[in-house]
């Protein structure tokens, strides 16, 4: 019973770390592939459209990761 709990905790930790790594990679790609300064657009110009695109990428990745975890 206890070993099953530790297996579940370990797999949750691994999937959480992998998910965070994929989110970081996606944001890094968006920042480095964009032909403009993402920071300037979000902070100074308050570009709502860019915020929606980045949020869409994050939500899409969350759905894919959740489906991979669920099996």
Order of alpha helices (4+ residues) and beta strands (2+ residues): alpha-alpha
